[in-house]
Amino acid sequence: MAIHYYCRHCGAKLGSIEQSSIYSESLGLHTLTEHERQEMVTYDTSGDIHIKAICEDCQEALERNPDYHQYDYLIH
């Protein structure tokens, strides 16, 4: 099982954790609401977990341009 992090705005791969067993509390997933979890966390058929986060470039772009929050996808 692996956990893969991707930017929700540009699709860039942020990193992966290769581990056979890990608790959601250690990833911080327990702090998400049910809606946030459905939006941000997906599972594939091989048991890998895919988590949508935000990369530094998109975070900076959103801070400089708050109107970008209306868009689901950013290109930079």
N, CA, C and O atoms as a Maestro MAE file, in Angstrom:
{
 s_m_m2io_version
 :::
 2.0.0
}

f_m_ct {
 s_m_title
 :::
 protein
 m_atom[304] {
  # First column is atom index #
  i_m_mmod_type
  r_m_x_coord
  r_m_y_coord
  r_m_z_coord
  i_m_residue_number
  s_m_chain_name
  s_m_pdb_residue_name
  s_m_pdb_atom_name
  i_m_atomic_number
  :::
  1 25 0.840 -1.173 0.000 1 A "MET " " N  " 7
  2 3 0.000 0.000 0.000 1 A "MET " " CA " 6
  3 2 0.889 1.241 0.000 1 A "MET " " C  " 6
  4 15 1.894 1.303 0.708 1 A "MET " " O  " 8
  5 25 0.508 2.204 -0.790 2 A "ALA " " N  " 7
  6 3 1.234 3.469 -0.855 2 A "ALA " " CA " 6
  7 2 0.237 4.614 -0.712 2 A "ALA " " C  " 6
  8 15 -0.946 4.473 -1.023 2 A "ALA " " O  " 8
  9 25 0.732 5.725 -0.246 3 A "ILE " " N  " 7
  10 3 -0.076 6.931 -0.133 3 A "ILE " " CA " 6
  11 2 0.565 7.958 -1.056 3 A "ILE " " C  " 6
  12 15 1.746 8.276 -0.923 3 A "ILE " " O  " 8
  13 25 -0.214 8.465 -1.981 4 A "HIS " " N  " 7
  14 3 0.274 9.409 -2.977 4 A "HIS " " CA " 6
  15 2 -0.408 10.755 -2.776 4 A "HIS " " C  " 6
  16 15 -1.630 10.832 -2.647 4 A "HIS " " O  " 8
  17 25 0.392 11.811 -2.751 5 A "TYR " " N  " 7
  18 3 -0.114 13.172 -2.598 5 A "TYR " " CA " 6
  19 2 0.015 13.908 -3.920 5 A "TYR " " C  " 6
  20 15 1.066 13.890 -4.561 5 A "TYR " " O  " 8
  21 25 -1.087 14.565 -4.321 6 A "TYR " " N  " 7
  22 3 -1.132 15.357 -5.543 6 A "TYR " " CA " 6
  23 2 -1.730 16.714 -5.238 6 A "TYR " " C  " 6
  24 15 -2.532 16.851 -4.314 6 A "TYR " " O  " 8
  25 25 -1.341 17.724 -6.014 7 A "CYS " " N  " 7
  26 3 -1.934 19.042 -5.866 7 A "CYS " " CA " 6
  27 2 -3.326 19.031 -6.492 7 A "CYS " " C  " 6
  28 15 -3.499 18.606 -7.634 7 A "CYS " " O  " 8
  29 25 -4.287 19.488 -5.753 8 A "ARG " " N  " 7
  30 3 -5.662 19.506 -6.254 8 A "ARG " " CA " 6
  31 2 -5.885 20.548 -7.335 8 A "ARG " " C  " 6
  32 15 -6.872 20.477 -8.067 8 A "ARG " " O  " 8
  33 25 -4.977 21.523 -7.449 9 A "HIS " " N  " 7
  34 3 -5.165 22.609 -8.402 9 A "HIS " " CA " 6
  35 2 -4.401 22.426 -9.704 9 A "HIS " " C  " 6
  36 15 -4.904 22.789 -10.767 9 A "HIS " " O  " 8
  37 25 -3.192 21.869 -9.640 10 A "CYS " " N  " 7
  38 3 -2.406 21.737 -10.875 10 A "CYS " " CA " 6
  39 2 -2.088 20.279 -11.211 10 A "CYS " " C  " 6
  40 15 -1.602 19.994 -12.306 10 A "CYS " " O  " 8
  41 25 -2.351 19.361 -10.297 11 A "GLY " " N  " 7
  42 3 -2.121 17.947 -10.566 11 A "GLY " " CA " 6
  43 2 -0.706 17.472 -10.321 11 A "GLY " " C  " 6
  44 15 -0.413 16.298 -10.549 11 A "GLY " " O  " 8
  45 25 0.189 18.344 -9.861 12 A "ALA " " N  " 7
  46 3 1.580 17.950 -9.629 12 A "ALA " " CA " 6
  47 2 1.663 16.914 -8.511 12 A "ALA " " C  " 6
  48 15 0.963 17.011 -7.503 12 A "ALA " " O  " 8
  49 25 2.530 15.922 -8.706 13 A "LYS " " N  " 7
  50 3 2.742 14.930 -7.662 13 A "LYS " " CA " 6
  51 2 3.635 15.538 -6.592 13 A "LYS " " C  " 6
  52 15 4.734 16.009 -6.885 13 A "LYS " " O  " 8
  53 25 3.161 15.525 -5.355 14 A "LEU " " N  " 7
  54 3 3.893 16.132 -4.251 14 A "LEU " " CA " 6
  55 2 4.778 15.131 -3.533 14 A "LEU " " C  " 6
  56 15 5.778 15.511 -2.923 14 A "LEU " " O  " 8
  57 25 4.423 13.863 -3.599 15 A "GLY " " N  " 7
  58 3 5.231 12.842 -2.949 15 A "GLY " " CA " 6
  59 2 4.428 11.605 -2.655 15 A "GLY " " C  " 6
  60 15 3.213 11.574 -2.855 15 A "GLY " " O  " 8
  61 25 5.111 10.581 -2.178 16 A "SER " " N  " 7
  62 3 4.477 9.310 -1.852 16 A "SER " " CA " 6
  63 2 5.084 8.750 -0.582 16 A "SER " " C  " 6
  64 15 6.236 9.026 -0.246 16 A "SER " " O  " 8
  65 25 4.294 7.967 0.111 17 A "ILE " " N  " 7
  66 3 4.748 7.237 1.286 17 A "ILE " " CA " 6
  67 2 4.510 5.767 1.000 17 A "ILE " " C  " 6
  68 15 3.374 5.346 0.784 17 A "ILE " " O  " 8
  69 25 5.575 4.992 0.998 18 A "GLU " " N  " 7
  70 3 5.472 3.552 0.777 18 A "GLU " " CA " 6
  71 2 5.525 2.863 2.136 18 A "GLU " " C  " 6
  72 15 6.588 2.750 2.746 18 A "GLU " " O  " 8
  73 25 4.376 2.409 2.599 19 A "GLN " " N  " 7
  74 3 4.327 1.764 3.897 19 A "GLN " " CA " 6
  75 2 3.216 0.725 3.883 19 A "GLN " " C  " 6
  76 15 2.154 0.950 3.303 19 A "GLN " " O  " 8
  77 25 3.461 -0.402 4.517 20 A "SER " " N  " 7
  78 3 2.479 -1.476 4.491 20 A "SER " " CA " 6
  79 2 1.289 -1.180 5.394 20 A "SER " " C  " 6
  80 15 0.187 -1.663 5.133 20 A "SER " " O  " 8
  81 25 1.487 -0.404 6.441 21 A "SER " " N  " 7
  82 3 0.405 -0.091 7.366 21 A "SER " " CA " 6
  83 2 0.643 1.280 7.971 21 A "SER " " C  " 6
  84 15 1.750 1.599 8.405 21 A "SER " " O  " 8
  85 25 -0.410 2.087 7.994 22 A "ILE " " N  " 7
  86 3 -0.297 3.421 8.582 22 A "ILE " " CA " 6
  87 2 -1.679 3.840 9.074 22 A "ILE " " C  " 6
  88 15 -2.690 3.512 8.453 22 A "ILE " " O  " 8
  89 25 -1.718 4.548 10.167 23 A "TYR " " N  " 7
  90 3 -2.981 5.000 10.745 23 A "TYR " " CA " 6
  91 2 -3.364 6.369 10.183 23 A "TYR " " C  " 6
  92 15 -2.506 7.221 9.952 23 A "TYR " " O  " 8
  93 25 -4.661 6.563 9.968 24 A "SER " " N  " 7
  94 3 -5.131 7.835 9.425 24 A "SER " " CA " 6
  95 2 -4.814 8.993 10.367 24 A "SER " " C  " 6
  96 15 -4.655 10.130 9.922 24 A "SER " " O  " 8
  97 25 -4.721 8.712 11.670 25 A "GLU " " N  " 7
  98 3 -4.385 9.767 12.629 25 A "GLU " " CA " 6
  99 2 -2.979 10.313 12.382 25 A "GLU " " C  " 6
  100 15 -2.738 11.508 12.554 25 A "GLU " " O  " 8
  101 25 -2.059 9.450 11.983 26 A "SER " " N  " 7
  102 3 -0.698 9.924 11.735 26 A "SER " " CA " 6
  103 2 -0.621 10.765 10.462 26 A "SER " " C  " 6
  104 15 0.321 11.541 10.297 26 A "SER " " O  " 8
  105 25 -1.581 10.628 9.573 27 A "LEU " " N  " 7
  106 3 -1.643 11.440 8.355 27 A "LEU " " CA " 6
  107 2 -2.480 12.696 8.557 27 A "LEU " " C  " 6
  108 15 -2.463 13.597 7.719 27 A "LEU " " O  " 8
  109 25 -3.211 12.759 9.664 28 A "GLY " " N  " 7
  110 3 -4.085 13.899 9.924 28 A "GLY " " CA " 6
  111 2 -5.452 13.777 9.289 28 A "GLY " " C  " 6
  112 15 -6.233 14.729 9.321 28 A "GLY " " O  " 8
  113 25 -5.762 12.622 8.711 29 A "LEU " " N  " 7
  114 3 -7.046 12.455 8.029 29 A "LEU " " CA " 6
  115 2 -8.225 12.484 8.990 29 A "LEU " " C  " 6
  116 15 -9.346 12.789 8.580 29 A "LEU " " O  " 8
  117 25 -7.993 12.173 10.256 30 A "HIS " " N  " 7
  118 3 -9.074 12.167 11.237 30 A "HIS " " CA " 6
  119 2 -9.598 13.577 11.525 30 A "HIS " " C  " 6
  120 15 -10.681 13.727 12.091 30 A "HIS " " O  " 8
  121 25 -8.848 14.602 11.147 31 A "THR " " N  " 7
  122 3 -9.290 15.980 11.387 31 A "THR " " CA " 6
  123 2 -10.204 16.497 10.281 31 A "THR " " C  " 6
  124 15 -10.799 17.565 10.420 31 A "THR " " O  " 8
  125 25 -10.322 15.750 9.184 32 A "LEU " " N  " 7
  126 3 -11.174 16.163 8.071 32 A "LEU " " CA " 6
  127 2 -12.630 15.852 8.363 32 A "LEU " " C  " 6
  128 15 -12.945 14.863 9.025 32 A "LEU " " O  " 8
  129 25 -13.513 16.701 7.867 33 A "THR " " N  " 7
  130 3 -14.938 16.386 7.935 33 A "THR " " CA " 6
  131 2 -15.229 15.300 6.901 33 A "THR " " C  " 6
  132 15 -14.387 14.999 6.055 33 A "THR " " O  " 8
  133 25 -16.403 14.723 6.973 34 A "GLU " " N  " 7
  134 3 -16.772 13.679 6.008 34 A "GLU " " CA " 6
  135 2 -16.764 14.236 4.577 34 A "GLU " " C  " 6
  136 15 -16.315 13.567 3.646 34 A "GLU " " O  " 8
  137 25 -17.257 15.447 4.418 35 A "HIS " " N  " 7
  138 3 -17.271 16.077 3.092 35 A "HIS " " CA " 6
  139 2 -15.854 16.307 2.579 35 A "HIS " " C  " 6
  140 15 -15.561 16.024 1.417 35 A "HIS " " O  " 8
  141 25 -14.977 16.817 3.436 36 A "GLU " " N  " 7
  142 3 -13.580 17.048 3.043 36 A "GLU " " CA " 6
  143 2 -12.900 15.737 2.679 36 A "GLU " " C  " 6
  144 15 -12.140 15.673 1.713 36 A "GLU " " O  " 8
  145 25 -13.170 14.702 3.447 37 A "ARG " " N  " 7
  146 3 -12.561 13.400 3.178 37 A "ARG " " CA " 6
  147 2 -13.020 12.861 1.830 37 A "ARG " " C  " 6
  148 15 -12.208 12.337 1.067 37 A "ARG " " O  " 8
  149 25 -14.312 12.980 1.525 38 A "GLN " " N  " 7
  150 3 -14.822 12.515 0.232 38 A "GLN " " CA " 6
  151 2 -14.206 13.296 -0.913 38 A "GLN " " C  " 6
  152 15 -13.964 12.748 -1.989 38 A "GLN " " O  " 8
  153 25 -13.951 14.581 -0.681 39 A "GLU " " N  " 7
  154 3 -13.393 15.449 -1.713 39 A "GLU " " CA " 6
  155 2 -11.896 15.233 -1.918 39 A "GLU " " C  " 6
  156 15 -11.401 15.372 -3.036 39 A "GLU " " O  " 8
  157 25 -11.170 14.895 -0.857 40 A "MET " " N  " 7
  158 3 -9.716 14.894 -0.898 40 A "MET " " CA " 6
  159 2 -9.065 13.516 -0.936 40 A "MET " " C  " 6
  160 15 -7.912 13.406 -1.353 40 A "MET " " O  " 8
  161 25 -9.756 12.472 -0.518 41 A "VAL " " N  " 7
  162 3 -9.140 11.158 -0.368 41 A "VAL " " CA " 6
  163 2 -9.849 10.151 -1.266 41 A "VAL " " C  " 6
  164 15 -11.070 10.000 -1.212 41 A "VAL " " O  " 8
  165 25 -9.054 9.458 -2.099 42 A "THR " " N  " 7
  166 3 -9.603 8.386 -2.928 42 A "THR " " CA " 6
  167 2 -8.728 7.148 -2.780 42 A "THR " " C  " 6
  168 15 -7.554 7.234 -2.421 42 A "THR " " O  " 8
  169 25 -9.326 6.001 -3.065 43 A "TYR " " N  " 7
  170 3 -8.638 4.716 -2.956 43 A "TYR " " CA " 6
  171 2 -8.707 4.029 -4.311 43 A "TYR " " C  " 6
  172 15 -9.747 4.061 -4.969 43 A "TYR " " O  " 8
  173 25 -7.614 3.412 -4.732 44 A "ASP " " N  " 7
  174 3 -7.664 2.674 -5.998 44 A "ASP " " CA " 6
  175 2 -7.775 1.178 -5.713 44 A "ASP " " C  " 6
  176 15 -7.741 0.746 -4.561 44 A "ASP " " O  " 8
  177 25 -7.906 0.405 -6.778 45 A "THR " " N  " 7
  178 3 -8.155 -1.032 -6.637 45 A "THR " " CA " 6
  179 2 -6.977 -1.796 -6.040 45 A "THR " " C  " 6
  180 15 -7.160 -2.895 -5.516 45 A "THR " " O  " 8
  181 25 -5.780 -1.236 -6.110 46 A "SER " " N  " 7
  182 3 -4.616 -1.909 -5.535 46 A "SER " " CA " 6
  183 2 -4.431 -1.586 -4.054 46 A "SER " " C  " 6
  184 15 -3.501 -2.080 -3.418 46 A "SER " " O  " 8
  185 25 -5.334 -0.741 -3.499 47 A "GLY " " N  " 7
  186 3 -5.250 -0.384 -2.093 47 A "GLY " " CA " 6
  187 2 -4.479 0.889 -1.813 47 A "GLY " " C  " 6
  188 15 -4.353 1.297 -0.659 47 A "GLY " " O  " 8
  189 25 -3.958 1.525 -2.857 48 A "ASP " " N  " 7
  190 3 -3.238 2.782 -2.670 48 A "ASP " " CA " 6
  191 2 -4.220 3.903 -2.340 48 A "ASP " " C  " 6
  192 15 -5.376 3.883 -2.765 48 A "ASP " " O  " 8
  193 25 -3.746 4.861 -1.589 49 A "ILE " " N  " 7
  194 3 -4.542 6.015 -1.206 49 A "ILE " " CA " 6
  195 2 -4.007 7.228 -1.958 49 A "ILE " " C  " 6
  196 15 -2.796 7.441 -2.024 49 A "ILE " " O  " 8
  197 25 -4.910 8.016 -2.520 50 A "HIS " " N  " 7
  198 3 -4.546 9.235 -3.235 50 A "HIS " " CA " 6
  199 2 -5.157 10.411 -2.488 50 A "HIS " " C  " 6
  200 15 -6.369 10.470 -2.283 50 A "HIS " " O  " 8
  201 25 -4.298 11.350 -2.082 51 A "ILE " " N  " 7
  202 3 -4.739 12.490 -1.301 51 A "ILE " " CA " 6
  203 2 -4.479 13.767 -2.083 51 A "ILE " " C  " 6
  204 15 -3.371 14.006 -2.563 51 A "ILE " " O  " 8
  205 25 -5.521 14.581 -2.203 52 A "LYS " " N  " 7
  206 3 -5.397 15.872 -2.872 52 A "LYS " " CA " 6
  207 2 -5.030 16.914 -1.823 52 A "LYS " " C  " 6
  208 15 -5.737 17.086 -0.830 52 A "LYS " " O  " 8
  209 25 -3.926 17.600 -2.051 53 A "ALA " " N  " 7
  210 3 -3.438 18.646 -1.156 53 A "ALA " " CA " 6
  211 2 -3.220 19.899 -2.006 53 A "ALA " " C  " 6
  212 15 -3.919 20.093 -3.001 53 A "ALA " " O  " 8
  213 25 -2.277 20.740 -1.637 54 A "ILE " " N  " 7
  214 3 -1.966 21.921 -2.431 54 A "ILE " " CA " 6
  215 2 -0.450 22.114 -2.444 54 A "ILE " " C  " 6
  216 15 0.204 22.023 -1.405 54 A "ILE " " O  " 8
  217 25 0.097 22.380 -3.623 55 A "CYS " " N  " 7
  218 3 1.543 22.596 -3.728 55 A "CYS " " CA " 6
  219 2 1.879 24.041 -3.358 55 A "CYS " " C  " 6
  220 15 0.994 24.894 -3.292 55 A "CYS " " O  " 8
  221 25 3.147 24.303 -3.121 56 A "GLU " " N  " 7
  222 3 3.586 25.640 -2.725 56 A "GLU " " CA " 6
  223 2 3.297 26.682 -3.806 56 A "GLU " " C  " 6
  224 15 2.912 27.810 -3.496 56 A "GLU " " O  " 8
  225 25 3.480 26.309 -5.064 57 A "ASP " " N  " 7
  226 3 3.252 27.258 -6.155 57 A "ASP " " CA " 6
  227 2 1.788 27.691 -6.212 57 A "ASP " " C  " 6
  228 15 1.489 28.877 -6.358 57 A "ASP " " O  " 8
  229 25 0.888 26.733 -6.097 58 A "CYS " " N  " 7
  230 3 -0.542 27.068 -6.135 58 A "CYS " " CA " 6
  231 2 -0.945 27.848 -4.888 58 A "CYS " " C  " 6
  232 15 -1.755 28.770 -4.978 58 A "CYS " " O  " 8
  233 25 -0.399 27.498 -3.738 59 A "GLN " " N  " 7
  234 3 -0.699 28.231 -2.512 59 A "GLN " " CA " 6
  235 2 -0.280 29.697 -2.648 59 A "GLN " " C  " 6
  236 15 -1.027 30.602 -2.274 59 A "GLN " " O  " 8
  237 25 0.912 29.917 -3.183 60 A "GLU " " N  " 7
  238 3 1.377 31.292 -3.389 60 A "GLU " " CA " 6
  239 2 0.500 32.029 -4.398 60 A "GLU " " C  " 6
  240 15 0.185 33.204 -4.208 60 A "GLU " " O  " 8
  241 25 0.107 31.346 -5.463 61 A "ALA " " N  " 7
  242 3 -0.748 31.970 -6.479 61 A "ALA " " CA " 6
  243 2 -2.100 32.354 -5.874 61 A "ALA " " C  " 6
  244 15 -2.631 33.422 -6.178 61 A "ALA " " O  " 8
  245 25 -2.657 31.498 -5.025 62 A "LEU " " N  " 7
  246 3 -3.936 31.798 -4.389 62 A "LEU " " CA " 6
  247 2 -3.804 32.943 -3.388 62 A "LEU " " C  " 6
  248 15 -4.727 33.745 -3.245 62 A "LEU " " O  " 8
  249 25 -2.687 33.028 -2.703 63 A "GLU " " N  " 7
  250 3 -2.480 34.128 -1.755 63 A "GLU " " CA " 6
  251 2 -2.336 35.459 -2.483 63 A "GLU " " C  " 6
  252 15 -2.834 36.481 -2.010 63 A "GLU " " O  " 8
  253 25 -1.657 35.456 -3.631 64 A "ARG " " N  " 7
  254 3 -1.474 36.684 -4.413 64 A "ARG " " CA " 6
  255 2 -2.741 37.081 -5.167 64 A "ARG " " C  " 6
  256 15 -2.989 38.263 -5.405 64 A "ARG " " O  " 8
  257 25 -3.533 36.085 -5.536 65 A "ASN " " N  " 7
  258 3 -4.722 36.321 -6.361 65 A "ASN " " CA " 6
  259 2 -5.923 35.596 -5.753 65 A "ASN " " C  " 6
  260 15 -6.272 34.512 -6.221 65 A "ASN " " O  " 8
  261 25 -6.554 36.150 -4.744 66 A "PRO " " N  " 7
  262 3 -7.662 35.472 -4.064 66 A "PRO " " CA " 6
  263 2 -8.820 35.096 -4.998 66 A "PRO " " C  " 6
  264 15 -9.562 34.158 -4.707 66 A "PRO " " O  " 8
  265 25 -8.979 35.806 -6.103 67 A "ASP " " N  " 7
  266 3 -10.055 35.476 -7.037 67 A "ASP " " CA " 6
  267 2 -9.844 34.129 -7.716 67 A "ASP " " C  " 6
  268 15 -10.781 33.590 -8.305 67 A "ASP " " O  " 8
  269 25 -8.625 33.569 -7.647 68 A "TYR " " N  " 7
  270 3 -8.359 32.245 -8.224 68 A "TYR " " CA " 6
  271 2 -9.090 31.134 -7.484 68 A "TYR " " C  " 6
  272 15 -9.207 30.027 -8.009 68 A "TYR " " O  " 8
  273 25 -9.583 31.399 -6.280 69 A "HIS " " N  " 7
  274 3 -10.293 30.377 -5.507 69 A "HIS " " CA " 6
  275 2 -11.533 29.872 -6.242 69 A "HIS " " C  " 6
  276 15 -12.031 28.787 -5.941 69 A "HIS " " O  " 8
  277 25 -12.024 30.633 -7.183 70 A "GLN " " N  " 7
  278 3 -13.213 30.215 -7.921 70 A "GLN " " CA " 6
  279 2 -12.893 29.114 -8.956 70 A "GLN " " C  " 6
  280 15 -13.804 28.480 -9.490 70 A "GLN " " O  " 8
  281 25 -11.610 28.895 -9.228 71 A "TYR " " N  " 7
  282 3 -11.214 27.901 -10.228 71 A "TYR " " CA " 6
  283 2 -10.772 26.597 -9.554 71 A "TYR " " C  " 6
  284 15 -10.116 26.614 -8.512 71 A "TYR " " O  " 8
  285 25 -11.140 25.485 -10.159 72 A "ASP " " N  " 7
  286 3 -10.726 24.177 -9.632 72 A "ASP " " CA " 6
  287 2 -9.300 23.833 -10.045 72 A "ASP " " C  " 6
  288 15 -8.608 23.109 -9.329 72 A "ASP " " O  " 8
  289 25 -8.856 24.338 -11.184 73 A "TYR " " N  " 7
  290 3 -7.562 23.942 -11.736 73 A "TYR " " CA " 6
  291 2 -6.755 25.191 -12.076 73 A "TYR " " C  " 6
  292 15 -7.267 26.119 -12.702 73 A "TYR " " O  " 8
  293 25 -5.492 25.208 -11.660 74 A "LEU " " N  " 7
  294 3 -4.597 26.332 -11.954 74 A "LEU " " CA " 6
  295 2 -3.447 25.848 -12.814 74 A "LEU " " C  " 6
  296 15 -2.939 24.742 -12.626 74 A "LEU " " O  " 8
  297 25 -3.044 26.668 -13.744 75 A "ILE " " N  " 7
  298 3 -1.887 26.365 -14.577 75 A "ILE " " CA " 6
  299 2 -0.791 27.352 -14.217 75 A "ILE " " C  " 6
  300 15 -1.013 28.562 -14.210 75 A "ILE " " O  " 8
  301 25 0.401 26.830 -13.915 76 A "HIS " " N  " 7
  302 3 1.530 27.730 -13.614 76 A "HIS " " CA " 6
  303 2 2.786 27.192 -14.200 76 A "HIS " " C  " 6
  304 15 3.845 27.803 -14.057 76 A "HIS " " O  " 8
  :::
 }
 m_bond[303] {
  # First column is bond index #
  i_m_from
  i_m_to
  i_m_order
  :::
  1 1 2 1
  2 2 3 1
  3 3 4 2
  4 3 5 1
  5 5 6 1
  6 6 7 1
  7 7 8 2
  8 7 9 1
  9 9 10 1
  10 10 11 1
  11 11 12 2
  12 11 13 1
  13 13 14 1
  14 14 15 1
  15 15 16 2
  16 15 17 1
  17 17 18 1
  18 18 19 1
  19 19 20 2
  20 19 21 1
  21 21 22 1
  22 22 23 1
  23 23 24 2
  24 23 25 1
  25 25 26 1
  26 26 27 1
  27 27 28 2
  28 27 29 1
  29 29 30 1
  30 30 31 1
  31 31 32 2
  32 31 33 1
  33 33 34 1
  34 34 35 1
  35 35 36 2
  36 35 37 1
  37 37 38 1
  38 38 39 1
  39 39 40 2
  40 39 41 1
  41 41 42 1
  42 42 43 1
  43 43 44 2
  44 43 45 1
  45 45 46 1
  46 46 47 1
  47 47 48 2
  48 47 49 1
  49 49 50 1
  50 50 51 1
  51 51 52 2
  52 51 53 1
  53 53 54 1
  54 54 55 1
  55 55 56 2
  56 55 57 1
  57 57 58 1
  58 58 59 1
  59 59 60 2
  60 59 61 1
  61 61 62 1
  62 62 63 1
  63 63 64 2
  64 63 65 1
  65 65 66 1
  66 66 67 1
  67 67 68 2
  68 67 69 1
  69 69 70 1
  70 70 71 1
  71 71 72 2
  72 71 73 1
  73 73 74 1
  74 74 75 1
  75 75 76 2
  76 75 77 1
  77 77 78 1
  78 78 79 1
  79 79 80 2
  80 79 81 1
  81 81 82 1
  82 82 83 1
  83 83 84 2
  84 83 85 1
  85 85 86 1
  86 86 87 1
  87 87 88 2
  88 87 89 1
  89 89 90 1
  90 90 91 1
  91 91 92 2
  92 91 93 1
  93 93 94 1
  94 94 95 1
  95 95 96 2
  96 95 97 1
  97 97 98 1
  98 98 99 1
  99 99 100 2
  100 99 101 1
  101 101 102 1
  102 102 103 1
  103 103 104 2
  104 103 105 1
  105 105 106 1
  106 106 107 1
  107 107 108 2
  108 107 109 1
  109 109 110 1
  110 110 111 1
  111 111 112 2
  112 111 113 1
  113 113 114 1
  114 114 115 1
  115 115 116 2
  116 115 117 1
  117 117 118 1
  118 118 119 1
  119 119 120 2
  120 119 121 1
  121 121 122 1
  122 122 123 1
  123 123 124 2
  124 123 125 1
  125 125 126 1
  126 126 127 1
  127 127 128 2
  128 127 129 1
  129 129 130 1
  130 130 131 1
  131 131 132 2
  132 131 133 1
  133 133 134 1
  134 134 135 1
  135 135 136 2
  136 135 137 1
  137 137 138 1
  138 138 139 1
  139 139 140 2
  140 139 141 1
  141 141 142 1
  142 142 143 1
  143 143 144 2
  144 143 145 1
  145 145 146 1
  146 146 147 1
  147 147 148 2
  148 147 149 1
  149 149 150 1
  150 150 151 1
  151 151 152 2
  152 151 153 1
  153 153 154 1
  154 154 155 1
  155 155 156 2
  156 155 157 1
  157 157 158 1
  158 158 159 1
  159 159 160 2
  160 159 161 1
  161 161 162 1
  162 162 163 1
  163 163 164 2
  164 163 165 1
  165 165 166 1
  166 166 167 1
  167 167 168 2
  168 167 169 1
  169 169 170 1
  170 170 171 1
  171 171 172 2
  172 171 173 1
  173 173 174 1
  174 174 175 1
  175 175 176 2
  176 175 177 1
  177 177 178 1
  178 178 179 1
  179 179 180 2
  180 179 181 1
  181 181 182 1
  182 182 183 1
  183 183 184 2
  184 183 185 1
  185 185 186 1
  186 186 187 1
  187 187 188 2
  188 187 189 1
  189 189 190 1
  190 190 191 1
  191 191 192 2
  192 191 193 1
  193 193 194 1
  194 194 195 1
  195 195 196 2
  196 195 197 1
  197 197 198 1
  198 198 199 1
  199 199 200 2
  200 199 201 1
  201 201 202 1
  202 202 203 1
  203 203 204 2
  204 203 205 1
  205 205 206 1
  206 206 207 1
  207 207 208 2
  208 207 209 1
  209 209 210 1
  210 210 211 1
  211 211 212 2
  212 211 213 1
  213 213 214 1
  214 214 215 1
  215 215 216 2
  216 215 217 1
  217 217 218 1
  218 218 219 1
  219 219 220 2
  220 219 221 1
  221 221 222 1
  222 222 223 1
  223 223 224 2
  224 223 225 1
  225 225 226 1
  226 226 227 1
  227 227 228 2
  228 227 229 1
  229 229 230 1
  230 230 231 1
  231 231 232 2
  232 231 233 1
  233 233 234 1
  234 234 235 1
  235 235 236 2
  236 235 237 1
  237 237 238 1
  238 238 239 1
  239 239 240 2
  240 239 241 1
  241 241 242 1
  242 242 243 1
  243 243 244 2
  244 243 245 1
  245 245 246 1
  246 246 247 1
  247 247 248 2
  248 247 249 1
  249 249 250 1
  250 250 251 1
  251 251 252 2
  252 251 253 1
  253 253 254 1
  254 254 255 1
  255 255 256 2
  256 255 257 1
  257 257 258 1
  258 258 259 1
  259 259 260 2
  260 259 261 1
  261 261 262 1
  262 262 263 1
  263 263 264 2
  264 263 265 1
  265 265 266 1
  266 266 267 1
  267 267 268 2
  268 267 269 1
  269 269 270 1
  270 270 271 1
  271 271 272 2
  272 271 273 1
  273 273 274 1
  274 274 275 1
  275 275 276 2
  276 275 277 1
  277 277 278 1
  278 278 279 1
  279 279 280 2
  280 279 281 1
  281 281 282 1
  282 282 283 1
  283 283 284 2
  284 283 285 1
  285 285 286 1
  286 286 287 1
  287 287 288 2
  288 287 289 1
  289 289 290 1
  290 290 291 1
  291 291 292 2
  292 291 293 1
  293 293 294 1
  294 294 295 1
  295 295 296 2
  296 295 297 1
  297 297 298 1
  298 298 299 1
  299 299 300 2
  300 299 301 1
  301 301 302 1
  302 302 303 1
  303 303 304 2
  :::
 }
}
